[in-house]
Amino acid sequence: MSIANLPTAYLTIAEVAAAMRVSKMTVYRLVKSRTLASVRFGKSYRIPESIVEDYIRQSGAPAD
């Protein structure tokens, strides 16, 4: 895999929760159900920013 293909930014669970205006537990549930793709770094999860933007856009939630 080329480094050029990697997303530019990874967000923490807390950052995703703040962006989506939901609780951290809701984000954990989305990750566990594989609704939101994530990468595990050690004991924590990181979600590519582009995945979060796509999810918000598809769900019809306000993006701002």
C-alpha positions in Angstrom: 0.0 0.0 0.0 1.3 3.4 -1.0 1.4 6.2 1.6 -0.2 8.4 -1.0 -3.4 6.3 -0.6 -3.8 6.9 3.1 -6.3 9.4 4.4 -4.7 12.7 5.6 -6.3 12.9 9.0 -7.5 10.5 11.7 -10.0 11.6 14.3 -10.4 10.2 17.8 -13.7 8.9 19.1 -14.2 12.2 21.1 -13.5 14.3 18.0 -16.0 12.3 16.0 -18.6 12.5 18.8 -18.2 16.3 18.9 -18.4 16.7 15.1 -21.6 14.5 15.0 -23.0 16.0 18.2 -23.6 12.6 19.7 -22.1 10.8 22.7 -18.8 8.9 22.6 -20.8 5.7 23.3 -22.8 6.2 20.1 -19.6 6.5 18.1 -18.2 3.3 19.8 -21.4 1.5 18.8 -21.0 2.7 15.2 -17.4 1.5 15.1 -18.3 -1.9 16.7 -21.2 -2.4 14.2 -18.7 -1.5 11.4 -21.0 1.3 10.3 -18.0 3.6 10.6 -14.8 2.2 9.4 -11.9 2.6 11.9 -8.3 1.7 12.6 -7.1 0.5 15.9 -3.9 2.1 17.2 -3.0 0.3 20.4 -6.0 0.5 22.7 -7.7 3.4 20.9 -9.7 3.7 17.7 -9.1 6.3 15.0 -11.6 7.1 12.2 -10.5 8.7 8.9 -11.9 12.2 8.6 -13.2 11.4 5.1 -15.3 8.4 6.5 -16.9 10.7 9.0 -17.7 13.3 6.3 -19.2 10.7 4.1 -21.3 9.2 7.0 -22.7 12.7 7.9 -23.5 13.5 4.3 -25.2 10.1 3.7 -27.2 10.3 6.9 -28.7 13.6 6.0 -27.5 15.2 9.2 -26.4 18.9 9.1 -22.7 19.1 8.4 -22.0 22.0 10.5 
